[in-house]
């Protein structure tokens, strides 16, 4: 893929991460899934090389870059067939929120570990009855002396079994109005009253999904991240990087599938010429490449705006990037499988499991329909439909 618009340091990062990804590859991820374990070797090496915390502040052990750099890491690992889903969660969401809004003590306690991979934090926002509507979140925190008591449920929370803590989105009562307002809490996974239950997913991924039950989990005052009155600002400071990184995840996966299809189309000969010589094969692959390139450009725009501090502009671009990347990924995977025919469904070629995985980028962390709602209302000024 062309990288002419990228600065030299981004090109160097891209090449270095690609080399790491290729040393592990799709076979490594498939093996970890089959063995029911986590990709700990790749995670540890990526952390040691400084890739996990490339977006975090240098004074806390990070690389001093931004989401632009972290998205390169995830995209290139994905393009090599060995993506790390928790990059979306631990350094991108949790690390960003703590970097921007955490106390000095919270930064010192968490950021170095998140940067080198020795500590990992999950993120809990989705609830059984509050999917895309964060205003319906019912997980609540109430004061008990100097402590907080947190009660509620969360679903589809990634990697809780790997995590030291979960950054939980709850709500507290505004003393002036009586209304509930969003707040973020660092909840240790070994806290009393914290329960996790794996969700049985038909998704071939090393990272597991969990339902959480929080039953009067007692937290110290310093578990609250940031200002109690700035919850929405802090929340969206994490959600925009999540969308950008989901786009990187999708683009990497799409690139991996497309590369396998191109290799097959070059070599597979049924009559006199390789099947890639036929436009019925070549053109859809070319279209998939174009769509992935366009999605990447929007992802780069979103990351640039976010890193420049333009939260409003980044919100629009991040949603568009996530939408475009999800669509491009699904189409690329589908076309790759179709190009290989029956071989596309064999374990040997490793594409069939991507059919389900690719749809995640359309569904999570926000559906394409909700993005269309956002764009039609926020960007086009049309009446709100929800």
C-alpha positions, 0 to 999 in steps of 0.5 A: 500500500502506498505511504507517500503522504506519511512522514518518514518516522511513520514509514519506519514505524510501519515497516518495523511493526510489519516485520514483527507481525510477520514473525508471528503471523496468522498461524500464531494467532490461530494456534493461540485460539486453538489452545484457548490462551492469549497472545502473550508472547506477541503482546510482551514483545510489542510492549518491550519494543515500545509499540503498545505505548507509542501514543502515551506520554514519554514522561510515563514510559510511552513513546510520546506519539498519538493515535496516529502512531498507535493506529499504524501499529494495529493496522500493520499487525492486522495486515500480517495476520496477527492483530492485537484487539486489546490495543483498541482498549488498553492503550487507546481508550484507557491510556488516553483517558488517564493521560488526559484526565487522570490525577498524577497518582493515577498516571504514575500508577497505570501509564508505565505498565500500559505502555510496556504491556506489563499491565492491561486495562479493559473498558466497560460501557455497554449494558444489556439494556443500553447498547448504543444509548449511553444515556440509559446506562444504569450502572450507578455509583453512590458515595459512602463516606469517602468511598464509592459503591458501584453497582450494575451490569456490563456486557461484551467487555473484551479481555477482562480475564487478561486485565488488572482493572476495568475502566467502568462507565457509571453514573453518579447523582448530581447533588444540584439537579438530582440527575445522573451524570456519567463518570469513569472509575478504575475498578480492579478485577480482584475487587470484592463484589466484582464478578465476570462471566464469559460470553459464549461467542461464535467468534474465532478470537484469542480475546474473550468477551465477558458479562460483568456484575458489580455488586456494591463494589467499594472503591476509594475516592481516587478510583474516579478518573477526572472531574466528576462534572466532566464525564461526557467530555472524558467519555468521548475522549476515549470513544473517538480513539476507539473508533479510529483504532477499530478502523485500523483493526478493520483495515489491517484485516482487510489488507491481510485477506486481500493479500492472500487473494492476490497471491492466489489469483496470481498463481491459480491457473484453471485454463491457460492463464492465472485467474487474476488475469480475468477481470471478473476476478481482478476488478473486485480485488482492485475495488477492495484495494481502493476502498481500503485505501480510502478508509485509511485516508479517513482514518489518518484524517481522524487521527490527525484531528484527534492528536491535534486536539480537535475533538469535534472534528475528530468525532465526525472523522472517526465515525466516518473512518470506522464506517468506511473501514468496516464496509471495506473490510467486510467486502475485502474478506468476502471477495478474498474468500470468493476468489479462493472458492472452496479453498477460501473455506479451508483451515489451510488458507485461514480466511473463513474465520475472518468472515465473522471477525470482519462483521465485528467492525460493522457492529462494534463499538457502534453500529453503522446505522448509528454512525449514519444517524450521527452523520445525517444529524451532526454533519448534514443538519437533518432532524434527529431520528433517535 
